[in-house]
Amino acid sequence: MKFTNYLLLLTFSLLLLTGCDDGFLVQTNGNELNKELFWKDKSDAQKGIIATYSQLQADNRWAWFENHYIAQNYRSDLIRATRKDLPFAQKIAGFTFTSDNKSFSDLWQDYYNGIFYANQVIENVPQIPEMSDSDKKHFLAEAKFLRGYYYLNLVTLFKNIPLVTSVPQNSDEYYAEQASPEKVWDQIIADFEEAKSTLPASYSAADKGRATKWAAQGYLGKAYMFLHEFDKADDEFKNIIDNGGFSLMSNFTDNFNGNGENGPESLFEIQHSSKRPNGFTESTPLYNEQAPGIMGGWEEFFPSDWLFSRMMEDTTASGELSDRAMGTVFFDHPNSTADGIAYADIKSDLGSEKRFYKKYLYSNDISDGNTTRSGMNVHLMRYADILLLYAEALNELGQTQQAIPYVNQVRQRSESADLSNSMSQSQLRTHLRHVERPVEFAMEFGIRWFDLARWNKGNLSIKDVLTNHGKPDAANFEEGKHELYPIPLSEINKNAKLEQNSGY
């Protein structure tokens, strides 16, 4: 079940508080849906929570890629982006962006739309008369999980953001001032805590893809990792490992070819579908964005040279390339294939680019043959992430020998050679940062930059990492500035209470 529905979203969107016309907040049209006409039964609550989930997808597949994926991935040392057809993306990759970059304003609006939807659910669902208390608690917990997720993204990308936890009633509330990052993190923790305590452990097949208590607990643990509260993070991850019933997919590639969607390794995914009911789409263009031109793709981004070198070093005990190396990169190797096509069969037709990402490069969920409409779900949190985060937390707590088996568990799935049990704390920290996590999660949505951001609060310099790993244009990175995105110019122009981030 793909738990999103744009028909319901369009119905519910009549209630959204959006845009710069704050007059909408105080006007009532008897011919339109409004608060008095809408929040009447469980069906309305269902529409409200679906709308809250919808912002994971953005407004359409192009917006999701161009705003969400590019903004959260192109800055990292795992991506090389050379195409010139998306200049706003080139500026992000090259650290020449300014506050009027479209990705920032659209990303900001998408996440705040999700927060506004969540706040509407939180405020209005308790007032619905013909709903059980358990149903009300469930919808509130889902809304708080999603609000926590959206704020986690916003505070990491922009840091100095407004904290809105109720539906604005007037323009003064709508145009809120920025809260301290500490206050935002407190709200994120509180939202995930409540979601963890209320959400179910699993759903029936019809509701697969909705947030569970384990997803809430996983993000709660990750929030603690951002705050370097490793003992608290340790507890959250350990509970998931001991009681969540998750396991690694036996085949690494099944995480990205449609075979493992909402499966035993999945804690949370963006639900997509290639079907187009009434012309609406819930797909992604990831297939086209990364595929070689000979396969109908646009070759928008590639694995960085540094990452490819790490992949070539990720070998089995006998020296063969690991399953995750072969399952992540399409390159000149006798066993390398992508979507059933052998590299050897097309290499003479390739242009200057010779290496391509292949996660999500599968057409078995493309219903009408148009590869700009892939129905592959996009992972936000996998069980592999829980295992490696737990190992990291243990290591930071000085329990290095206890941490290594959890790293090896991830490595063994891909037949990568085990790490030595004699590694020191410093050695394991370096390995997790510069080998294990980039190799395991290469290209996946937002993970690498968020790792760099949370490590930057400790003893790691993002600029040094980018420079040492050969990131093109790393020299443009200004410390004290480019760790964050600017507050979007469009928001500054609308809201006089906002102050721009340093350096912009």
C-alpha positions as CSV (number, residue, x, y, z in Angstrom):
1,M,0.0,0.0,0.0
2,K,1.3,3.4,-1.0
3,F,0.0,5.5,1.9
4,T,-0.4,8.7,-0.1
5,N,-3.3,10.0,-2.2
6,Y,-3.3,13.2,-4.1
7,L,-7.1,13.2,-4.6
8,L,-7.5,13.4,-0.8
9,L,-4.7,15.9,-0.7
10,L,-6.4,18.2,-3.1
11,T,-9.6,18.0,-1.1
12,F,-7.8,18.8,2.1
13,S,-5.6,21.5,0.7
14,L,-8.5,23.9,0.8
15,L,-7.7,24.1,4.5
16,L,-4.0,24.9,4.1
17,L,-2.6,28.2,5.4
18,T,-0.1,29.1,2.8
19,G,1.4,31.9,0.7
20,C,2.0,35.5,1.5
21,D,-1.7,36.6,1.4
22,D,-2.5,36.5,5.1
23,G,-5.9,37.8,4.3
24,F,-6.9,34.2,3.6
25,L,-6.5,33.6,7.3
26,V,-9.4,35.8,8.2
27,Q,-11.8,35.3,5.3
28,T,-14.6,32.7,5.2
29,N,-16.3,31.6,2.0
30,G,-19.5,29.6,2.6
31,N,-19.0,27.8,-0.7
32,E,-15.6,26.4,0.4
33,L,-14.5,23.9,2.9
34,N,-13.5,25.5,6.2
35,K,-12.9,24.4,9.8
36,E,-16.6,24.4,10.6
37,L,-17.5,22.2,7.6
38,F,-14.6,19.9,7.6
39,W,-13.4,18.3,10.9
40,K,-16.5,16.2,11.4
41,D,-15.5,12.5,11.4
42,K,-12.7,10.0,11.1
43,S,-12.6,10.3,7.3
44,D,-11.7,14.0,7.7
45,A,-8.9,13.1,10.1
46,Q,-7.6,10.5,7.6
47,K,-7.5,13.2,4.9
48,G,-5.7,15.5,7.3
49,I,-2.9,13.0,8.1
50,I,-2.6,12.0,4.4
51,A,-2.0,15.7,3.6
52,T,0.7,15.8,6.3
53,Y,2.5,12.8,4.8
54,S,2.2,14.4,1.3
55,Q,5.0,16.9,1.9
56,L,7.5,14.0,2.0
57,Q,6.8,13.8,-1.8
58,A,6.7,17.6,-2.3
59,D,4.1,18.8,-4.9
60,N,5.3,16.6,-7.8
61,R,8.2,14.4,-8.8
62,W,10.2,17.2,-10.3
63,A,9.8,19.4,-7.2
64,W,10.9,16.4,-5.0
65,F,14.1,15.9,-6.9
66,E,15.0,19.5,-7.7
67,N,14.2,20.8,-4.2
68,H,14.5,18.0,-1.8
69,Y,17.1,15.6,-3.3
70,I,19.4,18.2,-4.7
71,A,19.3,20.4,-1.7
72,Q,20.1,17.5,0.7
73,N,22.6,15.6,-1.4
74,Y,24.5,17.8,-3.9
75,R,26.8,19.5,-1.3
76,S,28.3,16.2,0.0
77,D,31.5,14.5,-1.0
78,L,29.6,11.5,-2.5
79,I,28.1,13.4,-5.4
80,R,29.7,14.9,-8.5
81,A,27.3,17.1,-10.5
82,T,28.6,18.4,-13.8
83,R,25.5,19.0,-16.0
84,K,24.8,22.7,-16.7
85,D,21.0,22.4,-17.3
86,L,20.1,23.0,-13.7
87,P,22.2,26.1,-12.7
88,F,20.6,26.3,-9.3
89,A,21.8,22.8,-8.6
90,Q,25.3,23.6,-9.8
91,K,25.4,26.5,-7.4
92,I,24.5,24.2,-4.5
93,A,27.1,21.7,-5.5
94,G,29.7,24.4,-6.0
95,F,29.0,26.5,-2.9
96,T,28.1,29.6,-4.9
97,F,24.5,29.6,-4.0
98,T,22.7,32.7,-2.6
99,S,19.5,33.2,-0.7
100,D,17.3,33.4,-3.8
101,N,18.1,29.8,-4.9
102,K,14.7,28.1,-5.7
103,S,15.6,24.9,-3.9
104,F,15.8,26.7,-0.6
105,S,12.5,28.5,-0.8
106,D,10.6,25.5,-2.1
107,L,12.1,23.2,0.5
108,W,11.3,25.6,3.3
109,Q,7.7,25.9,2.0
110,D,7.2,22.2,1.6
111,Y,8.4,21.4,5.1
112,Y,6.4,24.2,6.7
113,N,3.4,23.1,4.8
114,G,3.8,19.7,6.3
115,I,4.1,21.3,9.8
116,F,1.0,23.4,9.2
117,Y,-0.9,20.3,8.1
118,A,0.3,18.5,11.3
119,N,-0.7,21.4,13.5
120,Q,-4.2,21.3,12.0
121,V,-4.5,17.6,12.8
122,I,-3.2,18.2,16.3
123,E,-5.6,21.0,17.0
124,N,-8.8,19.7,15.3
125,V,-8.8,16.0,15.7
126,P,-9.4,16.1,19.4
127,Q,-12.6,18.0,18.8
128,I,-14.1,15.4,16.4
129,P,-17.1,14.0,18.3
130,E,-17.5,10.6,16.7
131,M,-14.0,9.2,17.1
132,S,-12.6,6.9,19.7
133,D,-9.9,8.1,22.0
134,S,-7.5,5.5,20.6
135,D,-8.1,6.7,17.0
136,K,-7.6,10.3,18.1
137,K,-4.3,9.5,19.9
138,H,-3.1,7.6,16.9
139,F,-3.7,10.5,14.5
140,L,-2.1,13.0,16.9
141,A,1.0,10.7,17.3
142,E,1.4,10.4,13.5
143,A,1.1,14.2,13.1
144,K,3.7,14.8,15.8
145,F,6.1,12.2,14.3
146,L,5.8,14.0,10.9
147,R,6.2,17.5,12.5
148,G,9.3,16.2,14.3
149,Y,10.7,14.9,11.1
150,Y,10.1,18.2,9.2
151,Y,11.6,20.2,12.0
152,L,14.6,17.9,12.1
153,N,15.3,18.7,8.5
154,L,14.7,22.4,8.8
155,V,16.8,23.0,11.9
156,T,19.7,20.9,10.4
157,L,19.6,22.7,7.0
158,F,18.8,26.3,8.2
159,K,19.3,26.2,12.0
160,N,17.6,29.5,12.8
161,I,14.0,28.9,12.1
162,P,10.5,29.8,13.4
163,L,8.9,27.2,15.7
164,V,5.2,27.0,15.0
165,T,3.2,24.5,17.0
166,S,-0.3,25.8,16.5
167,V,-2.4,27.0,13.6
168,P,-1.8,30.7,13.2
169,Q,-4.9,32.8,13.8
170,N,-3.6,36.1,12.4
171,S,-0.8,37.6,10.4
172,D,1.3,38.2,13.6
173,E,1.2,34.5,14.4
174,Y,1.7,33.5,10.8
175,Y,4.9,35.5,10.4
176,A,6.6,34.2,13.5
177,E,10.1,35.1,14.7
178,Q,12.9,32.6,14.8
179,A,13.3,30.4,17.9
180,S,16.6,29.3,19.4
181,P,17.9,26.0,17.9
182,E,17.8,24.5,21.4
183,K,14.1,25.2,21.7
184,V,13.5,23.6,18.3
185,W,15.4,20.5,19.3
186,D,13.4,20.3,22.5
187,Q,10.2,20.2,20.4
188,I,11.6,17.6,18.1
189,I,12.5,15.4,21.0
190,A,9.1,15.9,22.6
191,D,7.3,15.1,19.3
192,F,9.3,11.9,18.7
193,E,8.8,10.8,22.4
194,E,5.1,11.1,22.2
195,A,5.0,9.4,18.8
196,K,7.1,6.5,20.1
197,S,4.8,6.0,23.1
198,T,1.6,5.9,21.1
199,L,2.2,4.6,17.5
200,P,1.7,0.9,16.8
201,A,4.7,-1.4,16.1
202,S,3.3,-2.4,12.8
203,Y,0.3,-2.1,10.4
204,S,-1.8,-4.4,8.3
205,A,-0.9,-4.6,4.6
206,A,-3.4,-1.9,3.7
207,D,-1.6,0.7,5.8
208,K,2.0,-0.3,5.2
209,G,4.2,2.8,5.0
210,R,2.7,4.7,7.9
211,A,5.0,5.8,10.7
212,T,5.4,3.2,13.5
213,K,6.8,3.5,17.0
214,W,10.1,2.1,15.7
215,A,10.4,4.9,13.1
216,A,9.7,7.4,15.9
217,Q,12.3,5.7,18.1
218,G,14.8,5.6,15.3
219,Y,14.5,9.4,14.7
220,L,14.5,10.1,18.4
221,G,17.8,8.3,18.6
222,K,19.1,10.2,15.6
223,A,18.1,13.5,17.2
224,Y,20.1,12.5,20.3
225,M,23.1,11.8,18.0
226,F,22.8,15.3,16.6
227,L,22.9,16.6,20.2
228,H,25.8,14.3,21.1
229,E,23.7,12.7,23.8
230,F,25.1,9.3,23.0
231,D,23.9,7.5,26.1
232,K,20.3,8.4,25.3
233,A,20.7,7.5,21.6
234,D,22.3,4.2,22.7
235,D,19.1,3.3,24.6
236,E,16.8,4.1,21.7
237,F,18.8,2.1,19.1
238,K,19.3,-0.9,21.5
239,N,15.5,-1.2,22.0
240,I,14.9,-1.3,18.3
241,I,17.6,-3.9,17.8
242,D,16.3,-6.1,20.7
243,N,12.6,-5.7,20.2
244,G,11.8,-4.3,16.8
245,G,12.0,-7.5,14.8
246,F,14.0,-5.9,12.0
247,S,16.6,-7.6,9.9
248,L,18.9,-6.8,7.0
249,M,17.7,-7.8,3.6
250,S,19.8,-10.8,2.5
251,N,20.4,-9.1,-0.8
252,F,21.6,-5.5,-0.5
253,T,20.2,-4.5,-3.9
254,D,16.6,-5.5,-2.8
255,N,16.5,-2.3,-0.8
256,F,16.5,-0.3,-4.1
257,N,14.9,-2.4,-6.8
258,G,11.3,-2.6,-5.4
259,N,11.6,-6.1,-3.9
260,G,12.1,-4.9,-0.3
261,E,9.7,-2.0,-0.1
262,N,8.3,-1.6,3.5
263,G,10.1,-4.8,4.2
264,P,12.2,-6.2,7.2
265,E,14.9,-3.6,6.8
266,S,12.7,-0.6,6.4
267,L,11.8,1.7,9.3
268,F,10.5,4.6,7.2
269,E,10.2,5.3,3.4
270,I,8.7,7.9,1.2
271,Q,5.8,6.0,-0.5
272,H,5.8,6.4,-4.3
273,S,3.8,4.9,-7.1
274,S,4.1,5.0,-10.9
275,K,0.3,4.9,-11.4
276,R,-1.4,8.1,-12.4
277,P,-5.0,8.3,-11.1
278,N,-6.8,11.1,-12.8
279,G,-3.5,12.4,-14.1
280,F,-1.9,12.9,-10.7
281,T,1.5,11.4,-10.1
282,E,3.3,10.2,-7.0
283,S,6.4,9.0,-8.7
284,T,10.1,10.1,-8.8
285,P,12.4,10.8,-11.7
286,L,15.4,9.2,-10.0
287,Y,15.7,6.6,-12.8
288,N,16.1,9.3,-15.4
289,E,18.2,11.6,-13.3
290,Q,21.0,9.2,-12.8
291,A,20.8,6.8,-15.8
292,P,23.3,6.9,-18.7
293,G,22.0,8.6,-21.8
294,I,22.1,5.3,-23.7
295,M,19.6,4.0,-21.2
296,G,17.3,7.1,-21.7
297,G,18.7,9.0,-18.7
298,W,19.9,12.6,-18.2
299,E,23.1,11.9,-16.3
300,E,22.5,14.7,-13.8
301,F,24.8,13.4,-11.0
302,F,27.5,10.8,-10.5
303,P,29.5,9.0,-7.8
304,S,32.4,11.1,-6.7
305,D,35.9,9.9,-7.5
306,W,36.6,9.6,-3.8
307,L,33.6,7.5,-3.2
308,F,34.4,5.3,-6.1
309,S,37.8,4.7,-4.6
310,R,36.2,3.7,-1.3
311,M,33.9,1.3,-3.2
312,M,36.8,-0.4,-5.0
313,E,38.4,-1.0,-1.5
314,D,35.2,-2.5,-0.1
315,T,36.1,-6.1,-0.7
316,T,35.4,-9.6,0.5
317,A,37.9,-11.6,2.5
318,S,39.1,-13.1,-0.8
319,G,39.5,-9.7,-2.4
320,E,36.4,-9.6,-4.6
321,L,34.2,-6.5,-4.7
322,S,31.4,-6.5,-2.1
323,D,27.8,-6.8,-3.0
324,R,27.1,-3.2,-1.9
325,A,29.9,-1.9,-4.2
326,M,28.5,-3.8,-7.1
327,G,24.9,-2.8,-6.1
328,T,25.7,0.9,-5.8
329,V,27.8,1.8,-8.8
330,F,27.5,0.9,-12.5
331,F,31.0,0.8,-14.0
332,D,33.4,-1.0,-16.2
333,H,33.5,-4.5,-14.7
334,P,32.6,-7.8,-16.3
335,N,29.8,-8.4,-13.7
336,S,28.4,-4.9,-13.6
337,T,24.8,-4.5,-14.7
338,A,22.0,-1.9,-14.3
339,D,18.3,-2.6,-14.9
340,G,19.3,-5.9,-16.7
341,I,21.8,-4.2,-19.0
342,A,25.4,-5.2,-18.9
343,Y,28.0,-2.5,-18.8
344,A,30.1,-4.3,-21.3
345,D,27.2,-4.1,-23.8
346,I,26.9,-0.3,-23.7
347,K,30.3,1.0,-22.7
348,S,31.3,1.8,-26.3
349,D,28.2,4.0,-26.5
350,L,28.9,6.0,-23.3
351,G,30.1,9.5,-23.4
352,S,32.8,11.0,-21.2
353,E,31.1,9.7,-18.0
354,K,32.0,6.1,-17.2
355,R,30.6,5.6,-13.7
356,F,27.0,5.9,-12.6
357,Y,24.9,5.4,-9.5
358,K,22.5,2.5,-9.8
359,K,20.4,2.6,-6.6
360,Y,16.8,3.0,-7.7
361,L,17.9,2.4,-11.3
362,Y,15.3,-0.3,-12.0
363,S,12.3,-0.1,-14.3
364,N,10.2,-2.8,-12.7
365,D,7.9,-0.2,-11.1
366,I,7.4,2.0,-14.1
367,S,3.9,1.3,-15.2
368,D,3.7,3.1,-18.6
369,G,7.2,2.8,-19.8
370,N,8.0,6.5,-19.0
371,T,11.2,6.3,-16.9
372,T,10.6,9.8,-15.5
373,R,7.8,8.2,-13.5
374,S,9.4,5.6,-11.2
375,G,7.3,4.1,-8.5
376,M,10.3,3.1,-6.3
377,N,9.9,4.0,-2.7
378,V,12.8,6.1,-1.3
379,H,14.3,5.0,2.0
380,L,14.6,7.5,4.8
381,M,15.7,5.1,7.5
382,R,16.9,1.5,7.1
383,Y,17.8,-0.9,9.8
384,A,21.4,-0.8,8.6
385,D,21.4,2.9,9.8
386,I,20.2,1.8,13.2
387,L,23.0,-0.8,13.5
388,L,25.7,1.7,12.5
389,L,24.3,4.5,14.6
390,Y,24.2,2.2,17.6
391,A,27.8,1.2,16.9
392,E,28.8,4.8,16.7
393,A,27.1,5.7,20.0
394,L,28.8,2.7,21.7
395,N,32.1,3.8,20.3
396,E,31.6,7.4,21.5
397,L,30.8,6.0,25.0
398,G,34.1,4.2,25.0
399,Q,32.6,0.7,24.2
400,T,34.6,0.1,21.0
401,Q,34.8,-3.7,21.3
402,Q,31.1,-4.0,21.8
403,A,30.5,-1.7,18.8
404,I,32.5,-3.6,16.2
405,P,30.2,-6.6,15.9
406,Y,27.3,-4.3,14.9
407,V,29.4,-2.8,12.1
408,N,30.4,-6.3,11.0
409,Q,26.8,-7.3,10.9
410,V,26.2,-4.7,8.2
411,R,29.4,-5.6,6.4
412,Q,28.6,-9.3,6.4
413,R,25.4,-8.8,4.6
414,S,27.4,-7.5,1.6
415,E,30.2,-10.0,2.2
416,S,32.6,-7.2,3.0
417,A,35.5,-8.5,5.1
418,D,35.1,-8.1,8.9
419,L,36.7,-5.3,10.8
420,S,39.4,-6.3,13.3
421,N,38.3,-6.6,16.9
422,S,41.5,-4.7,17.8
423,M,40.5,-1.4,16.4
424,S,40.8,1.6,18.7
425,Q,38.1,4.1,19.4
426,S,39.8,6.6,17.1
427,Q,40.2,4.1,14.3
428,L,36.6,3.0,14.4
429,R,35.4,6.6,14.5
430,T,37.4,7.3,11.4
431,H,36.2,4.2,9.7
432,L,32.5,4.9,10.3
433,R,32.9,8.5,9.1
434,H,35.0,8.0,6.0
435,V,34.3,4.4,4.9
436,E,31.4,2.5,6.4
437,R,28.6,5.1,6.4
438,P,29.5,6.7,3.0
439,V,29.8,3.3,1.3
440,E,26.6,1.8,2.8
441,F,24.4,4.9,2.3
442,A,25.9,6.4,-0.9
443,M,23.3,8.5,-2.8
444,E,20.6,7.8,-0.2
445,F,18.4,10.8,0.6
446,G,20.1,13.3,2.9
447,I,22.1,10.9,5.0
448,R,25.7,11.9,4.2
449,W,25.2,15.7,4.7
450,F,23.3,15.2,7.9
451,D,26.2,13.0,9.1
452,L,28.7,15.7,8.3
453,A,26.5,18.3,10.0
454,R,26.2,16.4,13.3
455,W,30.0,15.5,13.3
456,N,30.8,19.2,12.6
457,K,29.5,19.9,16.1
458,G,32.3,17.8,17.4
459,N,35.8,17.5,16.1
460,L,35.2,17.3,12.3
461,S,35.5,20.2,9.9
462,I,33.2,19.9,6.9
463,K,35.5,22.0,4.7
464,D,38.5,19.7,5.6
465,V,36.4,16.6,4.7
466,L,35.3,18.1,1.3
467,T,38.9,19.3,0.5
468,N,40.5,16.0,1.5
469,H,38.0,14.0,-0.5
470,G,38.5,16.0,-3.7
471,K,35.0,17.6,-3.8
472,P,35.0,19.9,-6.8
473,D,34.9,23.6,-5.7
474,A,35.6,22.7,-2.1
475,A,37.7,25.9,-2.1
476,N,34.5,27.9,-2.3
477,F,33.3,26.5,1.0
478,E,33.4,29.2,3.7
479,E,33.6,28.0,7.3
480,G,31.0,29.6,9.5
481,K,28.7,30.1,6.4
482,H,28.2,27.1,4.2
483,E,27.5,24.7,7.0
484,L,24.0,26.1,6.7
485,Y,21.7,27.3,4.0
486,P,20.6,30.9,3.9
487,I,17.1,31.7,5.1
488,P,15.2,32.0,1.7
489,L,15.1,35.5,0.4
490,S,11.4,35.1,-0.3
491,E,10.8,34.4,3.4
492,I,12.9,37.3,4.4
493,N,10.9,39.6,2.1
494,K,7.6,38.4,3.6
495,N,8.5,38.2,7.2
496,A,10.4,41.2,8.7
497,K,11.0,39.2,11.9
498,L,13.5,36.9,10.2
499,E,17.2,37.4,10.4
500,Q,19.5,36.1,7.8
501,N,22.1,33.4,8.6
502,S,25.7,34.5,9.0
503,G,27.6,35.2,5.8
504,Y,24.6,35.7,3.5
